[in-house]
């Protein structure tokens, strides 16, 4: 477990914080009274301890500059439980099964699906958040009030909210809410490939060559043509559009609403993926491998097309050495004759949940709410002033951030928390 102090808010309100939180938004078992600030900084008058479970990042969470800065700001001491991202869902499931839960769950994403939220919420294991949002999350409340469709999308069938969302700007067109796929440029060069696949047939043929023509040059047929360290989520995101689906959920097509997973398009996608799997072109361990196993393969030149936020994060090379690795571009198929990019959901759930073990739900909600502010997002995405950047005045007299080359690399390693909230 890693420790770090994280802080937020100011304008004092003394509230009764409840240790064991009951079903359907009710908390039970008054244990202690903690002074919580409803606005301003810090959140609590006296520092308190909580536990947080979240997927691990490039660096240990207690070493993150953003976390240390929040530490100076908030007064909440978190013990971090951060299994590798590829093992996170399994570890979270184990925590639910054993009852050994943290106070809060951060960045679970699909690992805390809507179905799981409803299940654990109905049992009182996850507490309902709507009252806490009303009273302790003014920034998120404003967003939800202005975008009722957001609130609807994060509300469970029983009418409660069990996790907070990650939000994206309205003008977001990039599909990079999930990692891209990258081609191994050394393999492309070895095989004399000058044009990347434009359709699923060409992609299949290239993956076949990856498997059969020894592009890593070690004399063994140990190549893994296609893999992803996120249990197929990255591959699925980029190949569904090849069969006319922007996502696996509900979408509008030609003015009609359809559920993609029940469509004929999805059947075509499954047929294609089965072909890749049965011929050994898709990593047979894509659903079961640990992060260490995945990184071990990508860092030893065994994978031809792989998922990662940036190529070097998978290969272990220096960033400048990975610039030649081409990013996968959307391909067409027999049922989709124009390239289609993955759809951006604008709202993803499973971002922040509070369990019935939480000593201080009000303080936890205030902490999360800060991340929905511009200041909170700047801190998470750019780091604190002095860690990676400093303000300087340019020739036009404008105050601008200036980064150093060394600190740019540090900033990339500090991305354990930055991608999670708004």
C-alpha positions, 0 to 999 in steps of 0.5 A, a space after each residue: 500500500 502506498 500513502 499520500 495526502 490528498 486535499 480539497 475545499 474550505 468554508 467549514 461545516 461540521 457534519 456527522 460522517 458515517 462509518 458503515 454505509 447502508 443500502 440505497 443511499 442510507 448510511 448506518 452506524 455513526 462512528 465519528 464526527 469530522 469537520 468537513 469544509 463544504 467549500 474551499 481548501 482544505 476539505 477537512 480540518 484535521 487529516 484523515 486516513 482512507 484507502 483507495 483501490 485503483 489501477 496502477 500506472 507508470 509510476 507508484 501513486 505515492 510518487 506522483 507529483 499530482 498526488 503529492 500536490 493534492 496531498 498539500 491541498 486536501 488533508 485526506 491520507 490515502 493508502 493506495 492499493 494499485 494492482 497492474 491495470 491488466 489485473 485490476 478487474 480480477 483484484 477488484 472482484 476478489 475484494 468484493 467477494 472477500 469483503 476486504 474493500 477500500 473506502 473508495 474505488 477510483 478509475 475502475 471503468 468497465 471493471 465496475 460495470 453498470 451491472 456490478 454497480 446495480 448488484 453491489 449497490 442493491 446489497 449496500 456494498 456501494 453507497 448511493 451518491 446522489 445526495 452526496 452529489 447534491 450536498 458536497 459536489 457543486 461542480 459535478 452537480 452543475 454539470 449534471 444539471 446542465 446535461 440531464 442526459 449525463 445524469 440519466 446515463 449514470 443512474 442505475 435502474 433503481 434510481 440511484 447513482 453508484 459511481 461518478 462518471 468520466 466526462 469528455 468535452 462536447 467537441 471531442 472527436 478523438 476516439 482516444 478515450 482508449 489506447 490506440 493500436 500500434 504496428 511494430 515498425 521493425 517487423 513492417 520493415 523486415 517484411 517490406 511492408 510499405 502500405 498499411 492494411 486498408 480493410 480486414 482482408 489485408 489486415 488478416 494477410 498481414 497478421 498471417 505474415 507476422 505469424 509465419 515469416 519470422 519478422 523478429 528474426 530469432 528463427 522461432 515461430 514465437 511471434 504474436 501477431 495481435 495482442 492487447 493488455 486490456 483484455 481485448 478492450 483496445 482491439 475491440 474498440 478499433 475493429 468494431 468500426 470495421 463492421 459498422 459499429 462505433 461501439 458495443 452499446 446502443 447507437 443510432 443508425 439511419 434514424 433507428 436505435 439499435 443494440 450493436 451486440 444484437 446486430 448482424 454486424 456484431 455477428 460478422 465481427 465475431 466471425 472475423 475475430 474467431 478466425 483470427 483466434 483459431 488461426 493463432 493470429 490473436 494472442 490466446 492469452 489476451 483475456 488472461 495474461 497479466 500486465 507483466 506477461 503482456 509487457 514481457 512480450 511487447 518488450 522482447 519483440 514478440 508482438 506485431 500489432 499491440 495496444 498502448 496509450 503510446 507505443 513506447 509504453 508497451 515496448 519499453 523503448 525511449 519515446 523518440 525511438 518509437 516515433 516510427 511505429 505507425 498507429 493503426 488506422 480504421 479499416 473497412 470490410 465487406 459490410 462497411 465500405 468506408 473507414 469508421 472511427 470508434 465512437 466517443 461516449 462523452 460519458 463513461 462510468 465506473 470512475 469513482 465509487 464509495 463503499 460501505 467501508 468508507 469512514 467519510 463519504 462526504 470528504 471522499 465526495 469533496 475530493 472527487 468533486 475537485 477533479 471536475 474543476 478546471 483547476 483540478 484537471 490542470 493539476 491532474 493533466 499538467 502536474 503542479 507548477 515547479 514539477 514539470 513546468 514553470 510560468 514564463 512571459 513570452 515575447 508578446 507579454 503573455 504568461 505561458 507554461 514552459 516545460 523542460 525536456 527532462 520534465 516532459 518525460 517525468 510528466 509522461 510517467 506521472 500519468 497514473 491518475 490523470 486520465 481518470 476523471 473529467 
